[in-house]
Amino acid sequence: MRLLEPLTPDPRAPLARTHPLAKIAAALVLMFTLFLTIDLITPTLVLVAEIAVIPLTGIPPRALLRRALPVFVAAVGIGFFNALLSGDVVGGAAIGLRLVGIALAGIVAVASIDPTDLADALTEHLHAPRRFTVGALAAFRLMPLFADEWETIGLARRARGLDDARGPLSRVTGFFAMTQSLLVASIRRATRLALAMDGRGFAEPGCRTLARPRPIRARDWVLVATSLAIAGLASAASIALGTWRFFLAR
């Protein structure tokens, strides 16, 4: 459950200082590019570019890899089984790299964004509903508490002798029991938080101002343009080599 704890990037890193919406737009460009094609060249080039920008995010590569490892293992497994069932090793490798590239783009973008900055950006530039934005921000801030709650539930079950039994079946049933307890605790915590937020005026639809306005600057547009250039060059290289294939084509 430590996977729920947010990563904290170095605020001095170049990509950590860019606008949250610019990072999301850049990630969406790369993800859409990888979604359109099933070939080996495009995801390879995009993945190399994504790995190259990881030091610019201010997140330790080891911590990022540890957090993204389950997603990468799942993507590699999907590619392996596709190659095994279809008999096309190149196609399976392309699918695996494609999924890894899509996952890495999203993980790098989300991990390098401060939730408060994202909520401010959604409200200021996209005019998202304030009640929804603040509620989502509060939910994100509560994720580390869910990890602590999970550990507390586990300790309580062991103190009561409920987890003494060994074996795969007992572990599965214990996991579902802990999940149910965590769901109940989460609902209670969310109810108290909603009442507290309503009592402090977050539900009032009146006119509000922004405490931290943040304009979109030239460096943010440069990031989006760079992602477009990477996507265009990777696709152009694949088309020139004759490997680009639309994902719906047979």
Secondary structure as UniProt FT lines:
FT   HELIX           2..4
FT   TURN            11..12
FT   HELIX           15..17
FT   HELIX           20..36
FT   HELIX           41..53
FT   HELIX           54..57
FT   HELIX           61..86
FT   HELIX           89..111
FT   HELIX           115..124
FT   HELIX           130..141
FT   HELIX           143..159
FT   TURN            160..163
FT   HELIX           168..199
FT   TURN            200..203
FT   HELIX           218..241
FT   TURN            247..248
//
